[in-house]
Amino acid sequence: MSAPATDADSTSTALDARIYDTLASVGERENTVEIEILPDGLGPLLTDGDGSSLGVTKKALVQAFTTARRAFFTSNPTSEDGSDDDVVVAAASTVILVFDSEHLTACNWRKRRIVRSLSKQGSDGADRPWSPTPPPPLLSIECNFTASLLGSPLHRHAKSPTLWYHRLWLMQVCLRHHQQQQQAKAGLLKREVELVLRAAEHHPMNYYAFSYLRQTLALLGGGGGGGGGLDDRSELVTTYEVDVKVEPEHGRGAGANAAVPETGVTTSRLISDTHLIITMRDWCLRNPGDNSGWMFLLHILTLVRDGGNDDEVHDVVQQVIRFGRAVQWQREALWTFVELAGSKFGVTRVEETESGLEGWYDRGQGHGQGPAALRLELEGPVANEIPANVPGPRSWKRWAQHLP
């Protein structure tokens, strides 16, 4: 015979239900929410007045996850008929993903729910005519939900490959069902850049986030033929959920060109319109030890240079060199960027002037000839320290060795 329920038990049950409902509501909001794990002493749940942030203790989150997992699998999440259990499973999948960023089954169910929603609106996911109307509400809500998870200071979410791939899938579906002109694409890219940089600050060396940004940039710029089109890794994401039918049609990387209409927005123009180089340069100088950010900056400089803008690329490399010298930076990430930029963009000479280190392009060829083509003229030739055409595992150190 079980003991009768007490007032304390009823209060605890009501509190657990409130915590569960609050967490579940994150996945159905039209705004982003910042989620944070609280110390036990602050109580199981804290929310602000406008609902833009909430905090929950790890113990309360684990209890909510246990309830959500049981509800998720009890309600047959593999059903394709869009039954009444969808509301229960949607709430459960939200709580599951707040706790476990790598729960692939929950992500897949949320994909299927979006596909069913699009199908009910008269689209089979492949042949729907282009429309200037906004994307479906469920698609926008899912974008806000993933932004909440990826932008929150949680333990693993900002660096979750599953969540970043899920968001890339959402971007592909959104672009497929909503034609984006140049101004709209620029605004969309700015939003994604802000999200990625916030995630990169929560988790340094966030290669998953910057890889997502590379693929999103290729996706948005793919319609204009200016360096667009997804790489092989994006193809895998495109075919991730077969029900959506946005898989590549022809050859390598054709998925983006098939999914995005031609709007004349080249990648280099998109970078220019969003001031992406300035944004990334400033972020990298604030986080000079983060190699993932430097490599993305090198990537977009390459895209801009291919578009014919050598002067902007040259100025950025100069500013980075001057910054490194001014603060006497001794670590690897910044100088590796300078080393690779010098090799890739043809900086053939760097000298000391009153304002710091100065570099010049090889204007004749327009391309460097590897590390041997980059020489320092401070107290003596440094290129001789490294064999020709062999960068060596620590070739960046020759920059730091000549700091004052």
C-alpha positions as a Markdown table, in Angstrom:
| # | Residue | x | y | z |
|---|---|---|---|---|
| 1 | Met | 0.0 | 0.0 | 0.0 |
| 2 | Ser | 1.5 | 3.3 | -1.0 |
| 3 | Ala | 1.7 | 6.3 | 1.3 |
| 4 | Pro | -0.9 | 9.0 | 0.7 |
| 5 | Ala | 0.2 | 12.0 | -1.3 |
| 6 | Thr | 1.2 | 15.0 | 0.8 |
| 7 | Asp | 1.1 | 18.7 | 0.1 |
| 8 | Ala | 4.9 | 18.7 | -0.5 |
| 9 | Asp | 4.5 | 15.9 | -3.1 |
| 10 | Ser | 1.8 | 17.9 | -4.9 |
| 11 | Thr | 3.9 | 21.1 | -4.9 |
| 12 | Ser | 6.9 | 19.2 | -6.3 |
| 13 | Thr | 4.8 | 17.7 | -9.0 |
| 14 | Ala | 3.3 | 21.0 | -10.0 |
| 15 | Leu | 6.8 | 22.6 | -10.0 |
| 16 | Asp | 8.2 | 19.8 | -12.2 |
| 17 | Ala | 5.2 | 20.3 | -14.6 |
| 18 | Arg | 5.9 | 24.0 | -14.7 |
| 19 | Ile | 9.5 | 23.5 | -15.5 |
| 20 | Tyr | 8.7 | 21.0 | -18.2 |
| 21 | Asp | 6.1 | 23.3 | -19.8 |
| 22 | Thr | 8.5 | 26.3 | -19.7 |
| 23 | Leu | 11.3 | 24.3 | -21.4 |
| 24 | Ala | 8.8 | 22.9 | -24.0 |
| 25 | Ser | 7.6 | 26.4 | -24.8 |
| 26 | Val | 11.1 | 27.4 | -26.1 |
| 27 | Gly | 10.5 | 25.3 | -29.2 |
| 28 | Glu | 7.2 | 27.1 | -30.1 |
| 29 | Arg | 8.1 | 30.7 | -29.6 |
| 30 | Glu | 8.5 | 33.4 | -32.3 |
| 31 | Asn | 11.5 | 34.9 | -30.6 |
| 32 | Thr | 14.8 | 33.5 | -29.4 |
| 33 | Val | 15.5 | 32.6 | -25.8 |
| 34 | Glu | 18.8 | 32.5 | -24.0 |
| 35 | Ile | 19.0 | 29.3 | -21.9 |
| 36 | Glu | 21.5 | 28.9 | -19.1 |
| 37 | Ile | 22.3 | 26.3 | -16.5 |
| 38 | Leu | 21.9 | 27.6 | -13.0 |
| 39 | Pro | 23.7 | 26.7 | -9.8 |
| 40 | Asp | 21.5 | 24.7 | -7.4 |
| 41 | Gly | 21.4 | 27.5 | -4.9 |
| 42 | Leu | 19.4 | 29.8 | -7.3 |
| 43 | Gly | 16.4 | 27.5 | -7.5 |
| 44 | Pro | 15.2 | 25.1 | -10.2 |
| 45 | Leu | 13.9 | 27.7 | -12.6 |
| 46 | Leu | 14.3 | 31.4 | -13.2 |
| 47 | Thr | 12.7 | 33.5 | -16.0 |
| 48 | Asp | 12.6 | 37.1 | -16.9 |
| 49 | Gly | 9.6 | 39.2 | -17.5 |
| 50 | Asp | 9.6 | 39.3 | -21.3 |
| 51 | Gly | 10.5 | 35.6 | -21.8 |
| 52 | Ser | 13.8 | 36.3 | -23.6 |
| 53 | Ser | 15.9 | 34.3 | -21.1 |
| 54 | Leu | 15.5 | 31.5 | -18.7 |
| 55 | Gly | 17.7 | 29.5 | -16.3 |
| 56 | Val | 17.3 | 26.0 | -15.0 |
| 57 | Thr | 19.3 | 23.8 | -12.7 |
| 58 | Lys | 21.0 | 20.7 | -14.1 |
| 59 | Lys | 18.9 | 18.5 | -11.7 |
| 60 | Ala | 15.6 | 20.0 | -12.9 |
| 61 | Leu | 16.7 | 19.7 | -16.5 |
| 62 | Val | 17.6 | 16.0 | -16.1 |
| 63 | Gln | 14.2 | 15.3 | -14.5 |
| 64 | Ala | 12.5 | 17.1 | -17.4 |
| 65 | Phe | 14.6 | 15.1 | -19.9 |
| 66 | Thr | 13.5 | 11.8 | -18.3 |
| 67 | Thr | 9.9 | 12.8 | -18.6 |
| 68 | Ala | 10.3 | 14.0 | -22.2 |
| 69 | Arg | 12.2 | 10.9 | -23.4 |
| 70 | Arg | 9.4 | 8.7 | -22.0 |
| 71 | Ala | 6.7 | 10.8 | -23.6 |
| 72 | Phe | 8.6 | 11.0 | -26.9 |
| 73 | Phe | 8.9 | 7.3 | -27.5 |
| 74 | Thr | 5.6 | 6.4 | -25.9 |
| 75 | Ser | 3.8 | 8.6 | -28.4 |
| 76 | Asn | 5.2 | 6.8 | -31.5 |
| 77 | Pro | 7.5 | 9.6 | -32.9 |
| 78 | Thr | 8.0 | 7.6 | -36.1 |
| 79 | Ser | 4.4 | 8.0 | -37.2 |
| 80 | Glu | 4.0 | 9.8 | -40.5 |
| 81 | Asp | 0.3 | 10.7 | -40.3 |
| 82 | Gly | 0.6 | 13.8 | -38.3 |
| 83 | Ser | -1.6 | 12.5 | -35.5 |
| 84 | Asp | -2.8 | 14.3 | -32.3 |
| 85 | Asp | 0.4 | 13.1 | -30.6 |
| 86 | Asp | 2.3 | 15.7 | -32.5 |
| 87 | Val | 1.8 | 18.3 | -29.8 |
| 88 | Val | 3.1 | 15.9 | -27.1 |
| 89 | Val | 6.1 | 14.8 | -29.2 |
| 90 | Ala | 6.9 | 18.4 | -30.3 |
| 91 | Ala | 7.1 | 19.4 | -26.6 |
| 92 | Ala | 9.1 | 16.3 | -25.7 |
| 93 | Ser | 11.6 | 16.8 | -28.6 |
| 94 | Thr | 12.2 | 20.4 | -27.5 |
| 95 | Val | 13.0 | 19.4 | -23.9 |
| 96 | Ile | 15.2 | 16.5 | -25.2 |
| 97 | Leu | 17.3 | 18.9 | -27.4 |
| 98 | Val | 17.7 | 21.4 | -24.6 |
| 99 | Phe | 19.3 | 18.6 | -22.6 |
| 100 | Asp | 21.0 | 16.6 | -25.4 |
| 101 | Ser | 22.2 | 18.5 | -28.4 |
| 102 | Glu | 23.2 | 15.3 | -30.3 |
| 103 | His | 19.8 | 13.6 | -30.2 |
| 104 | Leu | 19.4 | 12.7 | -33.9 |
| 105 | Thr | 16.0 | 11.1 | -33.5 |
| 106 | Ala | 14.5 | 14.3 | -32.1 |
| 107 | Cys | 16.0 | 16.4 | -34.9 |
| 108 | Asn | 14.7 | 14.0 | -37.5 |
| 109 | Trp | 11.2 | 14.1 | -36.1 |
| 110 | Arg | 11.2 | 17.9 | -36.2 |
| 111 | Lys | 12.3 | 17.7 | -39.8 |
| 112 | Arg | 9.5 | 15.4 | -40.7 |
| 113 | Arg | 7.0 | 17.7 | -39.0 |
| 114 | Ile | 8.1 | 20.6 | -41.1 |
| 115 | Val | 7.9 | 18.5 | -44.3 |
| 116 | Arg | 4.3 | 17.5 | -43.4 |
| 117 | Ser | 3.4 | 21.1 | -42.7 |
| 118 | Leu | 4.8 | 22.2 | -46.1 |
| 119 | Ser | 2.9 | 19.3 | -47.8 |
| 120 | Lys | -0.4 | 20.3 | -46.3 |
| 121 | Gln | 0.1 | 23.8 | -47.8 |
| 122 | Gly | 0.2 | 22.3 | -51.3 |
| 123 | Ser | 3.9 | 21.6 | -51.6 |
| 124 | Asp | 5.6 | 18.3 | -52.1 |
| 125 | Gly | 8.9 | 19.7 | -51.1 |
| 126 | Ala | 10.3 | 19.6 | -54.6 |
| 127 | Asp | 8.1 | 21.3 | -57.1 |
| 128 | Arg | 6.5 | 24.2 | -55.3 |
| 129 | Pro | 6.5 | 27.4 | -57.3 |
| 130 | Trp | 8.5 | 30.3 | -56.0 |
| 131 | Ser | 6.7 | 32.8 | -53.9 |
| 132 | Pro | 7.6 | 36.2 | -52.4 |
| 133 | Thr | 5.6 | 35.5 | -49.3 |
| 134 | Pro | 7.4 | 34.9 | -46.0 |
| 135 | Pro | 8.3 | 31.3 | -45.0 |
| 136 | Pro | 5.7 | 29.2 | -43.2 |
| 137 | Pro | 5.4 | 30.0 | -39.4 |
| 138 | Leu | 6.6 | 26.6 | -38.4 |
| 139 | Leu | 9.8 | 27.0 | -40.4 |
| 140 | Ser | 10.4 | 30.4 | -38.7 |
| 141 | Ile | 9.7 | 29.0 | -35.3 |
| 142 | Glu | 12.1 | 26.2 | -35.9 |
| 143 | Cys | 14.8 | 28.7 | -36.9 |
| 144 | Asn | 14.2 | 30.6 | -33.7 |
| 145 | Phe | 14.5 | 27.4 | -31.7 |
| 146 | Thr | 17.8 | 26.4 | -33.2 |
| 147 | Ala | 19.1 | 29.9 | -32.7 |
| 148 | Ser | 18.1 | 29.7 | -29.0 |
| 149 | Leu | 20.0 | 26.5 | -28.6 |
| 150 | Leu | 23.1 | 27.5 | -30.6 |
| 151 | Gly | 23.4 | 30.9 | -29.1 |
| 152 | Ser | 22.9 | 30.0 | -25.5 |
| 153 | Pro | 25.8 | 29.4 | -23.0 |
| 154 | Leu | 25.0 | 25.7 | -22.7 |
| 155 | His | 27.6 | 23.0 | -22.2 |
| 156 | Arg | 27.8 | 21.6 | -25.8 |
| 157 | His | 25.1 | 23.1 | -27.9 |
| 158 | Ala | 27.1 | 25.9 | -29.5 |
| 159 | Lys | 29.5 | 23.3 | -30.8 |
| 160 | Ser | 27.0 | 20.7 | -31.8 |
| 161 | Pro | 27.4 | 19.3 | -35.3 |
| 162 | Thr | 23.9 | 17.9 | -35.2 |
| 163 | Leu | 22.3 | 21.3 | -34.4 |
| 164 | Trp | 24.4 | 23.1 | -37.0 |
| 165 | Tyr | 23.6 | 20.6 | -39.7 |
| 166 | His | 19.9 | 20.9 | -38.7 |
| 167 | Arg | 20.0 | 24.6 | -39.0 |
| 168 | Leu | 21.7 | 24.4 | -42.4 |
| 169 | Trp | 18.9 | 22.1 | -43.5 |
| 170 | Leu | 16.4 | 24.7 | -42.4 |
| 171 | Met | 18.2 | 27.4 | -44.4 |
| 172 | Gln | 18.0 | 25.2 | -47.5 |
| 173 | Val | 14.3 | 24.6 | -47.1 |
| 174 | Cys | 13.7 | 28.2 | -46.3 |
| 175 | Leu | 15.5 | 29.4 | -49.4 |
| 176 | Arg | 13.7 | 26.8 | -51.4 |
| 177 | His | 10.2 | 28.0 | -50.3 |
| 178 | His | 10.9 | 31.7 | -50.1 |
| 179 | Gln | 12.6 | 33.6 | -52.8 |
| 180 | Gln | 15.3 | 35.9 | -51.4 |
| 181 | Gln | 16.4 | 39.1 | -53.2 |
| 182 | Gln | 19.7 | 40.8 | -52.5 |
| 183 | Gln | 18.6 | 42.9 | -49.5 |
| 184 | Ala | 16.8 | 40.0 | -47.9 |
| 185 | Lys | 19.8 | 37.7 | -48.3 |
| 186 | Ala | 22.1 | 40.3 | -46.8 |
| 187 | Gly | 19.9 | 40.6 | -43.8 |
| 188 | Leu | 19.7 | 36.8 | -43.5 |
| 189 | Leu | 23.5 | 36.5 | -43.7 |
| 190 | Lys | 24.0 | 39.2 | -41.0 |
| 191 | Arg | 21.7 | 37.3 | -38.7 |
| 192 | Glu | 23.6 | 34.1 | -39.2 |
| 193 | Val | 26.9 | 35.9 | -38.7 |
| 194 | Glu | 25.7 | 37.3 | -35.4 |
| 195 | Leu | 24.6 | 33.8 | -34.3 |
| 196 | Val | 27.9 | 32.1 | -35.3 |
| 197 | Leu | 30.1 | 34.8 | -33.6 |
| 198 | Arg | 28.0 | 34.5 | -30.4 |
| 199 | Ala | 28.4 | 30.7 | -30.5 |
| 200 | Ala | 32.1 | 31.1 | -31.2 |
| 201 | Glu | 32.5 | 33.2 | -28.1 |
| 202 | His | 30.7 | 30.6 | -25.9 |
| 203 | His | 32.9 | 27.8 | -27.4 |
| 204 | Pro | 36.3 | 28.9 | -28.7 |
| 205 | Met | 37.8 | 27.1 | -31.7 |
| 206 | Asn | 34.3 | 26.5 | -32.9 |
| 207 | Tyr | 35.0 | 24.9 | -36.3 |
| 208 | Tyr | 31.5 | 23.6 | -36.6 |
| 209 | Ala | 30.0 | 27.1 | -36.4 |
| 210 | Phe | 32.3 | 28.6 | -39.0 |
| 211 | Ser | 31.9 | 25.6 | -41.2 |
| 212 | Tyr | 28.2 | 26.2 | -41.1 |
| 213 | Leu | 28.8 | 29.9 | -42.0 |
| 214 | Arg | 30.9 | 28.9 | -45.0 |
| 215 | Gln | 28.2 | 26.7 | -46.3 |
| 216 | Thr | 25.5 | 29.2 | -45.6 |
| 217 | Leu | 27.5 | 31.9 | -47.5 |
| 218 | Ala | 27.9 | 29.5 | -50.4 |
| 219 | Leu | 24.1 | 28.7 | -50.3 |
| 220 | Leu | 23.1 | 32.4 | -50.3 |
| 221 | Gly | 25.6 | 33.3 | -53.0 |
| 222 | Gly | 24.9 | 30.3 | -55.2 |
| 223 | Gly | 22.2 | 31.9 | -57.3 |
| 224 | Gly | 24.5 | 34.4 | -58.9 |
| 225 | Gly | 27.2 | 32.1 | -60.0 |
| 226 | Gly | 29.8 | 34.1 | -58.1 |
| 227 | Gly | 31.5 | 31.4 | -56.1 |
| 228 | Gly | 28.3 | 29.9 | -55.0 |
| 229 | Gly | 27.4 | 26.2 | -54.6 |
| 230 | Leu | 27.8 | 23.9 | -51.6 |
| 231 | Asp | 30.8 | 21.7 | -51.1 |
| 232 | Asp | 30.7 | 17.9 | -50.6 |
| 233 | Arg | 30.0 | 18.2 | -46.9 |
| 234 | Ser | 26.9 | 20.3 | -47.7 |
| 235 | Glu | 25.7 | 17.6 | -50.1 |
| 236 | Leu | 25.6 | 15.2 | -47.2 |
| 237 | Val | 23.5 | 17.7 | -45.3 |
| 238 | Thr | 21.2 | 18.2 | -48.3 |
| 239 | Thr | 20.4 | 14.5 | -48.6 |
| 240 | Tyr | 20.2 | 14.1 | -44.8 |
| 241 | Glu | 16.4 | 13.9 | -44.7 |
| 242 | Val | 15.2 | 12.2 | -47.9 |
| 243 | Asp | 11.6 | 13.2 | -47.4 |
| 244 | Val | 12.4 | 16.8 | -48.3 |
| 245 | Lys | 13.6 | 15.9 | -51.8 |
| 246 | Val | 16.2 | 18.7 | -52.0 |
| 247 | Glu | 19.1 | 16.4 | -52.9 |
| 248 | Pro | 21.6 | 17.5 | -55.5 |
| 249 | Glu | 20.5 | 16.8 | -59.1 |
| 250 | His | 23.6 | 17.1 | -61.2 |
| 251 | Gly | 27.2 | 16.6 | -60.2 |
| 252 | Arg | 29.1 | 17.8 | -57.2 |
| 253 | Gly | 27.5 | 20.7 | -55.3 |
| 254 | Ala | 24.6 | 21.1 | -57.6 |
| 255 | Gly | 22.1 | 21.0 | -54.7 |
| 256 | Ala | 22.4 | 24.7 | -53.9 |
| 257 | Asn | 22.0 | 25.8 | -57.5 |
| 258 | Ala | 18.9 | 23.7 | -57.9 |
| 259 | Ala | 17.4 | 25.0 | -54.6 |
| 260 | Val | 18.0 | 28.7 | -55.0 |
| 261 | Pro | 16.7 | 31.0 | -57.8 |
| 262 | Glu | 19.1 | 33.2 | -59.8 |
| 263 | Thr | 18.9 | 36.6 | -58.2 |
| 264 | Gly | 22.2 | 38.0 | -59.4 |
| 265 | Val | 23.6 | 38.1 | -55.9 |
| 266 | Thr | 27.3 | 37.0 | -56.1 |
| 267 | Thr | 29.2 | 35.8 | -53.0 |
| 268 | Ser | 31.7 | 38.7 | -53.2 |
| 269 | Arg | 28.8 | 41.2 | -53.4 |
| 270 | Leu | 27.0 | 39.6 | -50.5 |
| 271 | Ile | 30.2 | 39.8 | -48.4 |
| 272 | Ser | 30.6 | 43.5 | -49.3 |
| 273 | Asp | 26.9 | 44.4 | -48.6 |
| 274 | Thr | 27.1 | 42.8 | -45.1 |
| 275 | His | 30.5 | 44.3 | -44.3 |
| 276 | Leu | 31.5 | 40.8 | -43.4 |
| 277 | Ile | 35.3 | 41.3 | -43.7 |
| 278 | Ile | 35.3 | 44.2 | -41.3 |
| 279 | Thr | 33.1 | 42.3 | -38.9 |
| 280 | Met | 35.4 | 39.2 | -39.0 |
| 281 | Arg | 38.6 | 41.3 | -38.8 |
| 282 | Asp | 37.4 | 43.1 | -35.7 |
| 283 | Trp | 36.2 | 39.8 | -34.1 |
| 284 | Cys | 39.5 | 38.1 | -34.8 |
| 285 | Leu | 41.5 | 41.0 | -33.4 |
| 286 | Arg | 39.3 | 40.7 | -30.2 |
| 287 | Asn | 39.9 | 36.9 | -30.2 |
| 288 | Pro | 43.5 | 36.6 | -31.6 |
| 289 | Gly | 44.0 | 33.1 | -30.3 |
| 290 | Asp | 41.0 | 31.6 | -32.0 |
| 291 | Asn | 42.3 | 29.8 | -35.1 |
| 292 | Ser | 38.8 | 28.9 | -36.4 |
| 293 | Gly | 37.9 | 32.6 | -36.8 |
| 294 | Trp | 41.2 | 33.4 | -38.6 |
| 295 | Met | 40.7 | 30.6 | -41.1 |
| 296 | Phe | 37.2 | 31.8 | -41.9 |
| 297 | Leu | 38.6 | 35.3 | -42.4 |
| 298 | Leu | 41.1 | 33.8 | -44.8 |
| 299 | His | 38.3 | 32.1 | -46.6 |
| 300 | Ile | 36.3 | 35.2 | -47.2 |
| 301 | Leu | 39.4 | 37.2 | -48.2 |
| 302 | Thr | 40.0 | 34.5 | -50.8 |
| 303 | Leu | 36.4 | 34.9 | -52.1 |
| 304 | Val | 36.7 | 38.7 | -52.3 |
| 305 | Arg | 40.1 | 38.5 | -54.0 |
| 306 | Asp | 38.7 | 36.2 | -56.6 |
| 307 | Gly | 36.1 | 38.9 | -57.2 |
| 308 | Gly | 38.9 | 41.4 | -58.0 |
| 309 | Asn | 39.2 | 43.4 | -54.8 |
| 310 | Asp | 42.9 | 43.1 | -54.0 |
| 311 | Asp | 43.1 | 46.4 | -52.1 |
| 312 | Glu | 40.7 | 45.4 | -49.4 |
| 313 | Val | 42.5 | 42.1 | -48.9 |
| 314 | His | 45.9 | 43.9 | -48.7 |
| 315 | Asp | 44.6 | 46.4 | -46.1 |
| 316 | Val | 43.2 | 43.6 | -43.8 |
| 317 | Val | 46.5 | 41.7 | -43.9 |
| 318 | Gln | 48.4 | 44.9 | -43.1 |
| 319 | Gln | 46.2 | 45.8 | -40.2 |
| 320 | Val | 46.6 | 42.3 | -38.7 |
| 321 | Ile | 50.4 | 42.5 | -39.0 |
| 322 | Arg | 50.4 | 45.9 | -37.3 |
| 323 | Phe | 48.2 | 44.7 | -34.5 |
| 324 | Gly | 50.3 | 41.7 | -33.9 |
| 325 | Arg | 53.4 | 43.8 | -33.7 |
| 326 | Ala | 51.8 | 46.5 | -31.5 |
| 327 | Val | 50.7 | 44.0 | -28.9 |
| 328 | Gln | 53.7 | 41.7 | -29.4 |
| 329 | Trp | 51.6 | 38.7 | -30.0 |
| 330 | Gln | 53.5 | 35.5 | -29.6 |
| 331 | Arg | 51.0 | 32.8 | -30.2 |
| 332 | Glu | 50.3 | 30.7 | -33.3 |
| 333 | Ala | 46.8 | 31.6 | -34.6 |
| 334 | Leu | 47.4 | 35.2 | -35.7 |
| 335 | Trp | 50.8 | 34.6 | -37.3 |
| 336 | Thr | 49.6 | 31.4 | -39.0 |
| 337 | Phe | 46.9 | 33.6 | -40.7 |
| 338 | Val | 49.6 | 36.1 | -41.7 |
| 339 | Glu | 51.8 | 33.3 | -43.0 |
| 340 | Leu | 49.0 | 31.7 | -45.1 |
| 341 | Ala | 47.7 | 35.1 | -46.3 |
| 342 | Gly | 51.2 | 36.0 | -47.4 |
| 343 | Ser | 51.6 | 32.7 | -49.3 |
| 344 | Lys | 48.1 | 32.8 | -50.8 |
| 345 | Phe | 47.8 | 36.5 | -51.7 |
| 346 | Gly | 51.3 | 37.1 | -52.9 |
| 347 | Val | 52.8 | 39.3 | -50.1 |
| 348 | Thr | 56.4 | 39.2 | -51.1 |
| 349 | Arg | 58.0 | 41.7 | -48.9 |
| 350 | Val | 57.4 | 42.9 | -45.3 |
| 351 | Glu | 59.5 | 45.7 | -43.9 |
| 352 | Glu | 59.7 | 47.7 | -40.7 |
| 353 | Thr | 58.5 | 51.3 | -40.9 |
| 354 | Glu | 57.6 | 53.9 | -38.4 |
| 355 | Ser | 54.0 | 52.6 | -38.3 |
| 356 | Gly | 55.0 | 48.9 | -37.9 |
| 357 | Leu | 55.4 | 46.1 | -40.4 |
| 358 | Glu | 54.5 | 46.8 | -44.0 |
| 359 | Gly | 53.7 | 44.2 | -46.7 |
| 360 | Trp | 53.3 | 44.5 | -50.4 |
| 361 | Tyr | 51.7 | 42.4 | -53.0 |
| 362 | Asp | 53.5 | 40.9 | -56.0 |
| 363 | Arg | 51.5 | 43.0 | -58.4 |
| 364 | Gly | 52.9 | 41.3 | -61.4 |
| 365 | Gln | 51.7 | 37.7 | -60.8 |
| 366 | Gly | 49.0 | 38.5 | -58.2 |
| 367 | His | 49.8 | 35.2 | -56.4 |
| 368 | Gly | 52.5 | 34.3 | -54.0 |
| 369 | Gln | 54.9 | 31.4 | -54.7 |
| 370 | Gly | 54.7 | 29.8 | -51.3 |
| 371 | Pro | 56.4 | 30.6 | -48.0 |
| 372 | Ala | 59.8 | 31.2 | -49.8 |
| 373 | Ala | 58.2 | 34.2 | -51.6 |
| 374 | Leu | 57.5 | 35.9 | -48.3 |
| 375 | Arg | 60.6 | 37.5 | -46.8 |
| 376 | Leu | 61.2 | 39.8 | -43.8 |
| 377 | Glu | 63.6 | 42.7 | -44.0 |
| 378 | Leu | 64.0 | 43.7 | -40.4 |
| 379 | Glu | 67.5 | 42.8 | -39.1 |
| 380 | Gly | 68.3 | 40.3 | -41.9 |
| 381 | Pro | 66.7 | 37.9 | -44.3 |
| 382 | Val | 64.5 | 35.4 | -42.5 |
| 383 | Ala | 63.4 | 33.4 | -45.5 |
| 384 | Asn | 66.8 | 31.7 | -45.4 |
| 385 | Glu | 65.9 | 30.1 | -42.1 |
| 386 | Ile | 63.3 | 27.9 | -43.9 |
| 387 | Pro | 64.0 | 25.8 | -46.9 |
| 388 | Ala | 62.4 | 26.9 | -50.1 |
| 389 | Asn | 58.9 | 25.8 | -50.7 |
| 390 | Val | 58.8 | 24.0 | -47.3 |
| 391 | Pro | 56.7 | 25.9 | -44.8 |
| 392 | Gly | 57.7 | 23.7 | -41.9 |
| 393 | Pro | 55.6 | 23.0 | -38.8 |
| 394 | Arg | 56.5 | 26.2 | -37.0 |
| 395 | Ser | 57.2 | 28.7 | -39.9 |
| 396 | Trp | 54.9 | 31.2 | -38.2 |
| 397 | Lys | 57.4 | 31.7 | -35.4 |
| 398 | Arg | 59.7 | 33.7 | -37.7 |
| 399 | Trp | 57.2 | 36.5 | -37.4 |
| 400 | Ala | 57.1 | 36.4 | -33.6 |
| 401 | Gln | 60.9 | 36.2 | -33.4 |
| 402 | His | 61.3 | 39.7 | -34.9 |
| 403 | Leu | 58.9 | 41.5 | -32.5 |
| 404 | Pro | 60.5 | 44.3 | -30.5 |
